[in-house]
Amino acid sequence: MRDQKENTTLQKTPNKAAVVSATEPPVAAPENKNEEAVPLVGNDYLDSSFIGKTTTEIAAYHLHTCMGGMIVTGDKKEKYAVAAYTSTIKQCQKGKNKIVLEKLINHDAQGKAHFEIKDELNLTSNYPKKCYSTVMLQLPQDGEERSYLIAYEDNNEPVLKNVHQIWEINAATGKFIKMKVPENFSCNNPGYADGL
């Protein structure tokens, strides 16, 4: 659609009206009056694949990094990390997330690490009902602890009892591998901090 006065392009978003200005980028209208409008520009990047791109290329998108950290893989030569990107900091807890498995390429002269994206998951967070984190687990079928990504409901307790999904972080294949959540499964809550 075109706004006839300013010839500005309207951007449609599911279940939201678009708010348009001739001088500012399109934003999603807030769901209620107490929320701020959220820019849509970064969401376009989240809809494209990051696989094969480097973190240097992704930095040009000006996305927010919600989580990131090295993971234990058992391989001394190859180093991997998991990171979550969103368009805004608010979307870390409620919104579109792109969670990526990254392989370390090198460190630059300033010591900054550079990674190549090997795999990705497009997920939606909705704190506290749906959160994501990496954890070390020993599942019943495994003989040793491994790195996993979990989707869970944060109960603000030391032990999580409602884990929705588990993905093995497989460095050998460079993939997130969806696993069946074992019956009566529970694990330590990676976000729990007693007394805070």
C-alpha positions as CSV (number, residue, x, y, z in Angstrom):
1,M,0.0,0.0,0.0
2,R,1.1,3.6,-0.5
3,D,0.3,6.6,1.7
4,Q,-0.8,9.2,-0.9
5,K,0.4,12.3,1.1
6,E,4.0,11.3,1.6
7,N,4.4,8.4,-0.8
8,T,5.6,6.3,2.1
9,T,5.5,2.5,2.0
10,L,3.4,0.8,4.6
11,Q,4.8,-2.4,6.1
12,K,2.3,-5.0,7.1
13,T,2.9,-7.2,10.1
14,P,0.7,-10.1,11.3
15,N,-1.9,-9.1,13.8
16,K,-0.5,-5.6,14.2
17,A,-1.3,-2.3,12.5
18,A,1.7,-0.5,11.0
19,V,2.5,3.0,12.1
20,V,4.2,5.1,9.4
21,S,6.0,8.4,9.4
22,A,7.7,10.0,6.4
23,T,10.9,10.6,8.3
24,E,11.2,7.5,10.5
25,P,11.3,3.7,9.7
26,P,8.0,1.7,10.1
27,V,7.2,0.3,13.5
28,A,4.8,-2.2,14.8
29,A,2.0,-0.7,16.8
30,P,2.0,-1.7,20.5
31,E,-0.4,-4.3,21.6
32,N,-1.5,-2.2,24.6
33,K,-1.0,1.5,25.5
34,N,1.7,0.8,28.1
35,E,4.2,-0.6,25.5
36,E,6.4,1.2,23.1
37,A,6.3,0.7,19.3
38,V,9.0,-1.7,18.1
39,P,11.1,-1.0,14.9
40,L,10.6,-3.6,12.2
41,V,13.9,-3.2,10.3
42,G,15.9,-5.9,12.2
43,N,13.1,-8.5,11.8
44,D,13.8,-8.5,8.1
45,Y,17.3,-9.8,8.8
46,L,16.0,-12.4,11.2
47,D,13.9,-13.9,8.4
48,S,16.9,-14.5,6.2
49,S,19.4,-17.4,6.7
50,F,22.6,-16.7,8.6
51,I,24.1,-20.1,7.7
52,G,27.5,-19.7,6.1
53,K,27.8,-16.0,7.2
54,T,30.3,-14.7,9.6
55,T,29.7,-12.8,12.8
56,T,31.5,-9.8,11.0
57,E,28.8,-9.9,8.3
58,I,26.0,-10.2,10.9
59,A,27.4,-7.2,12.8
60,A,26.3,-5.0,9.9
61,Y,22.6,-5.9,10.7
62,H,22.9,-4.1,14.1
63,L,21.0,-6.9,15.9
64,H,20.9,-7.4,19.7
65,T,22.7,-10.4,21.1
66,C,20.6,-11.9,23.9
67,M,22.9,-14.7,24.9
68,G,26.2,-16.0,23.7
69,G,28.9,-18.3,25.0
70,M,31.3,-21.0,24.2
71,I,30.1,-24.6,24.6
72,V,31.8,-27.8,25.6
73,T,32.2,-30.1,22.6
74,G,34.9,-32.6,23.5
75,D,36.9,-31.5,20.5
76,K,40.1,-29.7,21.5
77,K,40.8,-28.3,18.0
78,E,37.4,-27.0,17.0
79,K,35.7,-24.4,19.2
80,Y,32.0,-23.6,19.0
81,A,29.6,-21.1,20.6
82,V,25.8,-20.6,20.7
83,A,24.3,-17.1,20.4
84,A,20.8,-15.7,20.2
85,Y,20.0,-12.6,18.1
86,T,16.9,-10.4,18.1
87,S,16.0,-7.0,16.6
88,T,15.6,-5.4,20.0
89,I,16.5,-6.1,23.6
90,K,12.7,-6.5,24.4
91,Q,12.5,-9.4,22.0
92,C,15.0,-11.4,24.0
93,Q,12.2,-12.3,26.4
94,K,9.1,-11.8,24.2
95,G,9.6,-12.0,20.5
96,K,11.4,-13.5,17.5
97,N,14.8,-15.0,18.2
98,K,17.4,-16.5,15.9
99,I,19.6,-19.0,17.8
100,V,22.8,-19.9,16.0
101,L,25.6,-22.5,16.3
102,E,28.9,-20.8,15.5
103,K,32.3,-22.2,14.7
104,L,35.3,-20.2,15.8
105,I,37.3,-19.0,12.7
106,N,40.0,-16.8,14.3
107,H,40.8,-13.9,16.6
108,D,41.7,-10.5,15.1
109,A,44.7,-8.4,16.2
110,Q,42.6,-6.9,19.0
111,G,41.7,-10.4,20.3
112,K,38.1,-10.3,19.1
113,A,36.7,-13.7,18.2
114,H,35.2,-14.2,14.7
115,F,32.8,-17.1,14.0
116,E,31.0,-18.8,11.0
117,I,27.4,-19.7,11.4
118,K,26.9,-23.4,11.0
119,D,23.2,-23.9,11.9
120,E,20.3,-21.8,13.2
121,L,16.9,-22.1,14.8
122,N,14.2,-19.5,14.4
123,L,12.2,-19.5,17.6
124,T,9.9,-17.2,19.6
125,S,10.4,-16.4,23.2
126,N,7.6,-15.6,25.6
127,Y,9.0,-15.2,29.1
128,P,8.3,-16.9,31.5
129,K,6.4,-19.5,29.5
130,K,9.0,-20.1,26.8
131,C,12.7,-19.4,27.4
132,Y,15.9,-20.7,25.8
133,S,19.3,-21.6,27.3
134,T,22.3,-23.8,26.8
135,V,22.9,-26.5,29.4
136,M,25.2,-29.4,30.1
137,L,23.1,-32.6,30.5
138,Q,23.5,-36.3,30.8
139,L,20.4,-37.8,29.2
140,P,19.5,-41.4,30.0
141,Q,20.6,-42.6,26.5
142,D,24.0,-40.8,26.8
143,G,27.1,-42.1,28.7
144,E,28.4,-38.6,29.3
145,E,27.4,-35.0,29.7
146,R,26.9,-33.0,26.5
147,S,25.9,-29.5,25.5
148,Y,22.2,-29.0,24.7
149,L,19.8,-26.1,24.0
150,I,16.6,-26.3,25.9
151,A,13.2,-24.5,25.6
152,Y,11.6,-24.3,29.0
153,E,9.1,-22.6,31.3
154,D,11.0,-20.5,33.9
155,N,9.5,-21.4,37.2
156,N,12.0,-19.3,39.2
157,E,13.0,-22.4,41.1
158,P,16.4,-24.2,41.2
159,V,15.0,-27.1,39.2
160,L,13.1,-26.8,35.9
161,K,10.2,-29.3,35.6
162,N,8.6,-28.1,32.3
163,V,11.1,-28.5,29.5
164,H,9.3,-28.1,26.1
165,Q,12.1,-29.1,23.8
166,I,15.7,-30.2,23.8
167,W,18.3,-29.9,20.9
168,E,21.7,-31.6,21.1
169,I,24.4,-29.2,20.0
170,N,26.4,-31.5,17.8
171,A,29.8,-30.1,16.8
172,A,30.7,-33.1,14.7
173,T,27.8,-32.3,12.2
174,G,27.6,-28.5,13.0
175,K,23.9,-29.0,13.7
176,F,21.2,-28.6,16.3
177,I,19.6,-32.0,16.6
178,K,16.0,-32.1,17.9
179,M,15.6,-34.7,20.7
180,K,12.6,-36.2,22.4
181,V,12.2,-34.9,25.9
182,P,12.5,-37.8,28.3
183,E,9.5,-38.6,30.5
184,N,9.4,-36.8,33.9
185,F,12.5,-34.8,32.8
186,S,13.9,-32.1,35.0
187,C,17.2,-30.3,35.1
188,N,18.9,-27.4,36.9
189,N,17.5,-24.0,36.0
190,P,20.4,-22.1,34.2
191,G,18.7,-18.8,35.0
192,Y,18.0,-19.3,38.7
193,A,19.7,-17.0,41.2
194,D,18.7,-17.6,44.8
195,G,17.7,-14.4,46.6
196,L,17.7,-12.1,43.5
